[in-house]
Structures are given as structure tokens and as C-alpha cells.
Amino acid sequence: MPDHDKHPDDPNKIAGTAAFSKFVAVLQLIADQDAPLNIAQLAALSGYPRPTVYRILAALMAEGMVVENPRSKQFEVGPRLINLASRAWDRSDIRTTAIEPLRQLRDITRETIHLAVPSDVSMVYIEKLESPQAVRMASRIGTRVTLYSSSVGKAYLAGLEESRRENLMRTLQMEPFTEHTHTDLSALRQDLEQTRARGYAEDREENEAQIFCYGAAIVGADGLPVACVSVSIPLFRRLPDPQQAYVAPLLQACATISRKLAGPG
């Protein structure tokens, strides 16, 4: 007997939804990796048969979303996808509003600045301003970082309402990236309590060895975080007075961006 209670736009009734989801899953795998992937790796990571992955890649390449390295037979994001993402970032209210305070923050600290927004159970960099100094970060726009190991992720979690924070934390798969990474929720909760108390987060070589980061939230009109900013410093050149050198300018930048997002009034 037909189910007349379902909305006509129910995704289960839209032709091609399952196929589209597979396309998106493969594209996401390619975009998320630090290095290009080959067919075997994509099939293993996606769980799809090789013939299915071949068909998906052929369609994505035809649309310029993915390109294949003819020598290595590996795949990476294509020019059309990069162009679409660039346009989206350029038009982002947060990015547009934040860019000048972020430049000032980079000039004051002389270190790498990231602007990140939440995406599912991670944070995604939508802007990166390189340090003018010789040693720089390997990250790029579009990089995903975890909520539990990055300063932007912890700043975001700390600013959420408790119920939302706990729901998110229960979904985390806390794998170690370095010997300093939190791998249990009790340690993360304690860290987040300290983050809320002082108003900023620290990544103490938790996401990448020899890299120390300070992160703080940009808040909306409701006082909840909408994005986060980090200052990333190679450990060997971290200055002896980080409060003055990094934290104070970071908090000032986030406060300025939050005010600008709120608008007049």
C-alpha cells in the first residue's frame, strides 16, 4: 500500500539520489586527502567496487571536478571544483568580513593564520594567511582538522551549549596524531573547561608535532561560535611571552570580526 504521508520531495523518492551520494563520497575522499589517491585506494576507502569507482571518476573528470595524473594514475581535485570553491569562499560573509582583521593579526604575530568553519564533526579552513617567515605551515584552504586535536576545533567546542557539545563529542573517533593528542573524552572535557575559563584554546603539538597553535571563536549575535581563528607557530620560534605576542592580538581580531558580523546596532 503506498505511503501517502511522505512528502513528494522525500529524498528516498528522488531518482538518482543514491548514485549522487556515491559521487559526492568519492569526491570528498579525494578532496580530504593530503596526497592524491589511486583507484585501489579510492575503492578501499569508499567501499565501492572498482568498476563503480571507475565510472564515478570518468564522470567527475568529464565535468572538470577531478583530474588524473597520467604518470602516477592518481586523482586529485580538478580546476572546476577549485573555481567553485574559490567563488564560494570569496562570497562568504565570514571570510569577507574577517579578511582585514586576519591580515592585521598575521602582520602583528608574523605567524600563519587560519580561519575555519565547522563542518559535521570537523573544522574546515576557508582562509589561510601565510607567515612571512621562512618556515611555514603545510596546511591549505579546504584542509579538515578535528574538533579534539586542533585549537580551532577546541575553541568551537568550548563555545557551544553543553548539550550540543556533548552530542558532538560522543560522535568523535579520537585517534592520536602525536603523543600529545587527547584520546579520551575525560581529558578533552578538562581541556575544554580550561579553554572556556581563559577564553582561548591551545593545541600543544596535538595535531602536528612541533607546531603550537592558539585558537579563539568568532561568535554570532546569539553568542555561539560561527567560526574560529588560529595562530600557528613552529615550536622553535614560539616567543617567551605568548599572551602578548599571540593571544591578545588573536582575541582582539576575533572580537573585531564578531562585532563586524553583528553589524550596526
N, C-alpha and C positions, 0 to 999 in steps of 0.2 A: 504494500500500500504506500503511495507516495507521501512524502513528508511535506505538507503544505505550510508548516510553521517556519521552514527555513527561508531566510532572506534570499531573493533572487541573485544577490551578489555574493552569496556564500562561496568562499574560495574553493570548497570541495566541488562546486559545480562549474567552476570556470575552466574551460578547456585549456590544457597546456600548463596548468599550474605546477604539476609535479615535474614536468620537463624543465620549466623555467627555474624551479628551485635547484635542480641539478646544475644548470648553467651558472647560477649565482654561487653555488657551493664551490665549484671548480675555480671560478674567477676569484672568489675570496681566498682560496688556498694559495693561488698564485700571488695575489697582492700582499698576503700576510707574511710570506717568507722573506728572509734576508737574502737568499740566493735563489736563482731560477731553478725550476723543477723539471724533471723529465717525465715521460709518460708513466713509467713504472712507479715513480714516487707519487704522482698525482692519483694513480689508480689505488695505491696502497692507502694514501691519506684520505681519499674520498670514499673508499669502499665500493666504487663503481667498477664494473668490468672494463678492461682495456678498450674494447670496441666502442663502448659508450663514451669513454673519455676522449677517444679519437674524434668521434662525431661532434662532441661539445667543443673541442678545441678547433676543429675545422670551421665551425660556425662562428666562434669568437674571433678567429683570425680573419675571416671574411669581413667582419664588421670593424676590424682595427682595434678590437679590445685586447687582443693578445698577439704577441709576436713570437716567432720561433727562431732561435739561434741556429743557423744551418750547420754549423760545425759541431756544437755540443748537443744538438737536438733537445735543448731545454727551452722552457717557455717563461715569458715574463709579460708584465702589463704592457699594452700597446699604446700608441700615440693618441688614439681616440679617447681611451679611458682616462689618460693623463690630462688631456684637454678638458674633458668634462669635469674631472675633479678640480682642476685649477679654476675653472669658472665658478664652481660651487664655493670653493674657498674664498675667491675674490669677492663674492657677493654675500658671504656670511657676515651678518651684523656683528657677531662677536669678533671675528677676525678684523673686520674693517675698523671697528671701534677700538680694538686693542693695539693695533699695529704701532701707533706712535708711542704710547707708553712702553710698549715692549722694546722699541728701538732705544728709548732713553734708558731702560733697565739694562739692556745689553751694553750701552756705552758707559754706564756707571760701573757695572760689575766687570766688564771686559770678559765675560764668560758666555757660554751658549745658553740661549733662552728658548724654551718650548712653550707653546700654547696647546693645550689638549682639551678635548671634549669627551664626555662619557659615550660609550658605545657598547651595549649589552653588559658584559662583565669585564670590560677593559676600558682603557682610555686611548684615544687616537690623537696623534699630533696633527694639528691643522696649520701650524706655523712653526718655523724654526729660524732663529736668527743666530748665525754662526759667531763664535768668539773671534775677535781679531787676532788672537794669539796663535802660536804655531800648532799646538796640539789641540785637535778639535774632536767633537763627538761624531760617531759613525751613524747616528740616527738620521732619519729623513722624514719629510712630511708624509703622512699616511702610516707611519710606524704605530703598531699597537703595543701598549705596555700594560702590565697587570695592575689591578687595584691594590694588591697587597705588597708589591715589591718596589713600586715607583713612588716618588714624592707626590706627583700629580694625582695618582690613584689614592694614596692615603689622605691627601688633603680633601679629595672629593668625598671619600667615605666618611671622614670625620665631620663633614659639614651637613650630612644627611640627617633626617629624623631617624630616631632609633629603630623603629620598625622596618623602615626601608633599608637601613644599613644592615640590620641583622639578616633580612631576607637575601640581600646581595651576598653577604659573607658566607651564607650557607651554601651558595652555589659555587664557591671558589674551589678550584683544584690547586692547592698550594704546593707547587713544585719548586725546588730550590734552584736558583740561578747561580748563586755563590754560597760560600759558607755562612754568610750573614743573612740570608733570606729567611723571613718568617715562614715556617711550615705548619704552624698550628694556630687555631683561632684565638686561644687564650693570649698568646704573645702579641698577636695582631691587635686584639682589643685593648691591651695595655698600651701599646704604641699609639693607638687612636685616641685614647684618653689623654695622653701627653700632648698629642697634636692639637686637640681641642683646647687644652689648658693654655698652651703657648701661642696658638693662632697660626701655626705653620707646621708642615710635615718635613721629615728628614728621610732621605734614602741614604743609608750609611753603607754604601757598597752592596746593597741588597739586590739591585737589578743588574749591575755590572761591576766587576772588580775594578778597584782603583778610581771609581767615579763616585763622588759625593754630590747629592742634589738637595736643594731646598725647594719646597713646593707650597703654594697657597692658592686659595679658591677665589674665583670671581663669583659674586653672588647676584641673584636676581632680586626683584622687588620684594619677594617673599622671604629673603634672607637665606635661601637654599642655593647650593653651588650649581652653576650652569657650565662652568669651565674652570680650568686650573692652569697656573703658570709655574714653571720651574726654572731654577738657575742650576746648571750642571757644571761641576768643577773637577778637573783631574786632581786627585788627592795630593799630588806632589806640589801643586801651586795653590792649594787652599790657604787663604790668608789667616793669620792668627786671631783676628777679630771678626769672625763670620757674621755676627749680629750687625755690625756697622757696615761691613763690606757687601753682604748679600741679603740678609734677612730684612733689614729696614727698607732698602730700595724695592725689594720684592713685594712687601706688604703695601708700600706706597703705590706701586704700579697696579696691584690688584684692586686697591681701594679706588684709584682713579678710574679704572676701567668699569668697575661696578657702578660708580656714580654716572659715568657717561652712558652706560646701558640703561640706567633708570630714566635718563632724560631730565628735562626741566621739571621743577616742582619739588 
